[in-house]
Structures are given as structure tokens and as C-alpha cells.
Amino acid sequence: FWFLLICSNSTMVFLIISPLMDTSNGRNLPSPAWYPVDYQQSPYYEIVFINQTLWIQYLAFINCYLDGLFTIIMVSIANQCKLLCDNLRNIEEFNRCNCEIPEYNNAL
């Protein structure tokens, strides 16, 4: 999990810093988008840039957490399958134990 978080953070930092370094064709944003205002002007550019930066961070963390969630779900399913396999392998022993319990026989 930590390795995935470090990789996602380094990618996120690169995405945020690279538009600031490349000034060949004006002010760039971390993610290309269309806005109904001219975002190249001073107050709009900073607001849009911070907005996109926050969304990139949010999406990177969500991506990491969803990867962790699916990993945990897969491990849980694998463990449930192992338990089911063990129970099916020992089903004769369970039947033998249940037949020796008088309450179980009376309920049938």
C-alpha cells in the first residue's frame, strides 16, 4: 500500500510541477480543460490551477484507496474459498460429530 501511495504521490507532484516549468506556449494547466472565462489572466489562472491541483490529489488518493479496497476484497474471498475447501474436505468428520449430538438428532 505504501509503495502505491509513494508512486502515486510522485506522479502527482510531476503532473503539478511540469506545467509550471514549461512556459513555451503561455500558461499551462496540469490538466487540459475548457473554461468559459479566459483563464490566462492573473486571478483566474491561479484559481483554476489550485482547483485542478486539489482534484489531482483527490483522485490520486481515491485511486490508491480503491486499489487497496479491491486487494482486501480479493484476499477475503481467497480466504473464504480456503475455508470452504477445508470444510468440504472434512465433511464426513462434521457429519460424524453431528450424529453423536442428541439435540441435533432430536431436531431432525
Backbone as CSV, one residue per row, in Angstrom:
resi,resn,N_x,N_y,N_z,CA_x,CA_y,CA_z,C_x,C_y,C_z
1,PHE,0.823,-1.196,0.000,0.000,0.000,0.000,0.866,1.259,0.000
2,TRP,1.921,1.257,0.827,2.767,2.443,0.912,3.526,2.677,-0.378
3,PHE,3.952,1.590,-1.036,4.642,1.735,-2.316,3.720,2.379,-3.346
4,LEU,2.474,1.936,-3.370,1.499,2.508,-4.300,1.242,3.976,-3.987
5,LEU,1.188,4.307,-2.718,0.969,5.698,-2.317,2.154,6.581,-2.699
6,ILE,3.369,6.073,-2.537,4.564,6.837,-2.917,4.612,7.040,-4.425
7,CYS,4.300,5.995,-5.189,4.296,6.127,-6.656,3.241,7.123,-7.115
8,SER,2.076,7.072,-6.512,1.019,7.992,-6.919,1.365,9.425,-6.546
9,ASN,1.986,9.625,-5.388,2.375,10.983,-4.987,3.466,11.543,-5.881
10,SER,4.428,10.708,-6.277,5.480,11.213,-7.164,4.911,11.567,-8.534
11,THR,3.975,10.784,-9.031,3.318,11.115,-10.298,2.511,12.398,-10.165
12,MET,1.830,12.534,-9.048,1.023,13.723,-8.810,1.901,14.976,-8.747
13,VAL,3.022,14.895,-8.080,3.934,16.043,-7.994,4.460,16.403,-9.374
14,PHE,4.799,15.403,-10.173,5.276,15.673,-11.529,4.196,16.339,-12.376
15,LEU,2.952,15.872,-12.259,1.855,16.477,-13.023,1.614,17.927,-12.618
16,ILE,1.826,18.231,-11.369,1.579,19.590,-10.892,2.730,20.525,-11.244
17,ILE,3.962,20.045,-11.159,5.128,20.905,-11.392,5.431,21.090,-12.874
18,SER,5.163,20.093,-13.700,5.543,20.185,-15.119,4.913,21.363,-15.854
19,PRO,3.644,21.743,-15.635,3.128,22.931,-16.328,3.806,24.222,-15.886
20,LEU,4.284,24.266,-14.668,4.969,25.472,-14.199,6.338,25.622,-14.853
21,MET,6.969,24.507,-15.197,8.294,24.540,-15.826,8.213,24.867,-17.316
22,ASP,7.150,24.396,-17.971,7.012,24.584,-19.419,6.231,25.864,-19.693
23,THR,6.932,26.917,-20.059,6.277,28.192,-20.367,6.438,28.544,-21.839
24,SER,6.598,27.538,-22.684,6.835,27.806,-24.106,5.607,28.383,-24.803
25,ASN,4.414,27.944,-24.421,3.210,28.459,-25.082,2.230,29.022,-24.051
26,GLY,2.689,29.936,-23.261,1.815,30.601,-22.297,1.699,29.817,-21.000
27,ARG,0.660,30.121,-20.284,0.420,29.453,-19.008,-0.307,28.135,-19.258
28,ASN,0.265,27.068,-18.755,-0.347,25.750,-18.907,-0.992,25.322,-17.595
29,LEU,-1.968,24.449,-17.737,-2.623,23.871,-16.574,-2.168,22.421,-16.406
30,PRO,-2.314,21.847,-15.214,-1.934,20.444,-15.028,-2.742,19.494,-15.904
31,SER,-3.985,19.826,-16.148,-4.845,19.003,-16.992,-5.537,19.920,-17.999
32,PRO,-5.439,19.614,-19.290,-6.087,20.494,-20.268,-7.607,20.468,-20.107
33,ALA,-8.191,21.634,-20.107,-9.634,21.746,-19.926,-10.123,23.023,-20.587
34,TRP,-11.423,23.070,-20.833,-12.034,24.267,-21.398,-12.795,24.974,-20.284
35,TYR,-12.615,26.270,-20.199,-13.322,27.090,-19.216,-13.998,28.242,-19.947
36,PRO,-15.165,28.687,-19.476,-15.886,29.755,-20.165,-15.265,31.133,-19.966
37,VAL,-14.219,31.231,-19.183,-13.520,32.500,-18.981,-12.101,32.356,-19.498
38,ASP,-11.455,33.476,-19.713,-10.058,33.449,-20.134,-9.195,33.184,-18.900
39,TYR,-8.798,31.938,-18.731,-8.060,31.555,-17.526,-6.590,31.954,-17.585
40,GLN,-6.144,32.559,-18.669,-4.756,33.012,-18.756,-4.517,34.284,-17.938
41,GLN,-5.569,34.980,-17.587,-5.423,36.193,-16.779,-5.111,35.820,-15.331
42,SER,-4.544,36.771,-14.622,-3.924,36.501,-13.322,-4.829,35.861,-12.263
43,PRO,-5.934,36.410,-11.874,-6.618,35.735,-10.761,-7.253,34.408,-11.170
44,TYR,-7.720,34.340,-12.428,-8.385,33.114,-12.870,-7.403,31.956,-13.001
45,TYR,-6.215,32.237,-13.482,-5.227,31.170,-13.674,-4.864,30.514,-12.338
46,GLU,-4.624,31.297,-11.314,-4.247,30.744,-10.019,-5.389,29.940,-9.407
47,ILE,-6.606,30.441,-9.550,-7.763,29.728,-9.001,-7.957,28.397,-9.716
48,VAL,-7.889,28.410,-11.036,-8.067,27.180,-11.812,-6.922,26.211,-11.540
49,PHE,-5.706,26.727,-11.434,-4.554,25.867,-11.182,-4.671,25.181,-9.815
50,ILE,-5.052,25.927,-8.793,-5.220,25.343,-7.458,-6.371,24.345,-7.456
51,ASN,-7.447,24.674,-8.160,-8.583,23.761,-8.260,-8.162,22.441,-8.903
52,GLN,-7.455,22.511,-10.020,-7.013,21.288,-10.679,-6.002,20.525,-9.827
53,THR,-5.146,21.234,-9.116,-4.177,20.578,-8.239,-4.883,19.798,-7.134
54,LEU,-5.888,20.395,-6.529,-6.631,19.703,-5.475,-7.362,18.483,-6.020
55,TRP,-7.936,18.604,-7.220,-8.634,17.460,-7.811,-7.671,16.342,-8.193
56,ILE,-6.492,16.684,-8.651,-5.499,15.652,-8.977,-5.094,14.913,-7.706
57,GLN,-4.887,15.637,-6.612,-4.541,14.991,-5.344,-5.679,14.096,-4.860
58,TYR,-6.887,14.601,-4.945,-8.053,13.833,-4.514,-8.182,12.549,-5.323
59,LEU,-8.067,12.638,-6.630,-8.204,11.455,-7.476,-7.063,10.467,-7.279
60,ALA,-5.867,10.951,-7.009,-4.740,10.045,-6.750,-4.975,9.257,-5.464
61,PHE,-5.445,9.921,-4.428,-5.710,9.214,-3.176,-6.871,8.238,-3.325
62,ILE,-7.906,8.628,-4.028,-9.037,7.726,-4.258,-8.576,6.497,-5.029
63,ASN,-7.716,6.688,-6.017,-7.193,5.566,-6.789,-6.425,4.597,-5.894
64,CYS,-5.583,5.121,-5.018,-4.818,4.260,-4.095,-5.748,3.509,-3.152
65,TYR,-6.715,4.201,-2.604,-7.604,3.560,-1.645,-8.492,2.518,-2.314
66,LEU,-8.927,2.754,-3.537,-9.719,1.747,-4.240,-8.882,0.525,-4.582
67,ASP,-7.628,0.728,-4.957,-6.744,-0.415,-5.195,-6.577,-1.235,-3.924
68,GLY,-6.406,-0.566,-2.807,-6.296,-1.276,-1.534,-7.579,-2.000,-1.169
69,LEU,-8.722,-1.374,-1.436,-10.008,-1.999,-1.142,-10.194,-3.268,-1.954
70,PHE,-9.907,-3.219,-3.252,-10.070,-4.406,-4.086,-9.086,-5.501,-3.697
71,THR,-7.897,-5.117,-3.261,-6.932,-6.109,-2.789,-7.452,-6.801,-1.537
72,ILE,-7.998,-6.036,-0.615,-8.545,-6.618,0.613,-9.730,-7.520,0.298
73,ILE,-10.572,-7.115,-0.641,-11.712,-7.950,-1.024,-11.236,-9.261,-1.631
74,MET,-10.227,-9.217,-2.490,-9.711,-10.442,-3.104,-9.078,-11.372,-2.070
75,VAL,-8.360,-10.820,-1.108,-7.766,-11.645,-0.048,-8.868,-12.283,0.795
76,SER,-9.925,-11.534,1.091,-11.038,-12.085,1.866,-11.742,-13.202,1.108
77,ILE,-11.952,-13.021,-0.187,-12.588,-14.064,-0.996,-11.706,-15.302,-1.058
78,ALA,-10.405,-15.121,-1.208,-9.490,-16.270,-1.243,-9.521,-17.026,0.081
79,ASN,-9.561,-16.314,1.198,-9.632,-16.980,2.497,-10.957,-17.699,2.690
80,GLN,-12.043,-17.118,2.220,-13.336,-17.789,2.309,-13.347,-19.067,1.469
81,CYS,-12.713,-19.027,0.297,-12.622,-20.233,-0.540,-11.779,-21.305,0.133
82,LYS,-10.706,-20.911,0.818,-9.884,-21.885,1.553,-10.681,-22.524,2.685
83,LEU,-11.460,-21.714,3.406,-12.295,-22.263,4.476,-13.348,-23.212,3.926
84,LEU,-13.969,-22.856,2.822,-14.967,-23.722,2.203,-14.336,-25.030,1.741
85,CYS,-13.151,-24.955,1.163,-12.445,-26.156,0.718,-12.114,-27.055,1.906
86,ASP,-11.664,-26.463,2.998,-11.352,-27.242,4.194,-12.608,-27.877,4.776
87,ASN,-13.709,-27.147,4.797,-14.966,-27.701,5.307,-15.470,-28.840,4.429
88,LEU,-15.361,-28.702,3.131,-15.802,-29.774,2.237,-14.894,-30.994,2.340
89,ARG,-13.626,-30.775,2.592,-12.690,-31.887,2.738,-12.993,-32.679,4.013
90,ASN,-13.457,-32.009,5.045,-13.723,-32.649,6.336,-15.214,-32.832,6.599
91,ILE,-16.017,-32.965,5.569,-17.467,-33.038,5.759,-17.886,-34.331,6.449
92,GLU,-17.163,-35.422,6.216,-17.501,-36.679,6.891,-17.294,-36.558,8.397
93,GLU,-16.246,-35.867,8.792,-15.993,-35.676,10.224,-17.089,-34.829,10.855
94,PHE,-17.575,-33.811,10.137,-18.660,-32.984,10.659,-19.935,-33.802,10.810
95,ASN,-20.233,-34.660,9.837,-21.441,-35.484,9.922,-21.345,-36.456,11.088
96,ARG,-20.172,-37.043,11.289,-19.973,-37.983,12.385,-20.149,-37.271,13.724
97,CYS,-19.640,-36.076,13.854,-19.776,-35.325,15.109,-21.219,-34.917,15.350
98,ASN,-21.926,-34.532,14.304,-23.312,-34.086,14.453,-24.235,-35.241,14.799
99,CYS,-23.933,-36.450,14.342,-24.777,-37.604,14.651,-24.648,-38.009,16.111
100,GLU,-23.559,-37.690,16.737,-23.346,-38.050,18.134,-23.983,-37.054,19.096
101,ILE,-24.498,-35.935,18.611,-25.123,-34.921,19.468,-26.616,-35.227,19.552
102,PRO,-27.149,-35.508,20.746,-28.568,-35.885,20.841,-29.520,-34.755,20.456
103,GLU,-29.179,-33.496,20.771,-30.076,-32.387,20.412,-30.197,-32.259,18.900
104,TYR,-29.110,-32.536,18.208,-29.126,-32.441,16.751,-30.012,-33.534,16.164
105,ASN,-29.933,-34.760,16.706,-30.749,-35.867,16.199,-32.223,-35.651,16.501
106,ASN,-32.546,-35.079,17.660,-33.942,-34.835,18.009,-34.546,-33.729,17.152
107,ALA,-33.734,-32.778,16.727,-34.239,-31.686,15.896,-34.584,-32.179,14.503
108,LEU,-33.929,-33.237,14.047,-34.219,-33.769,12.711,-35.476,-34.573,12.766
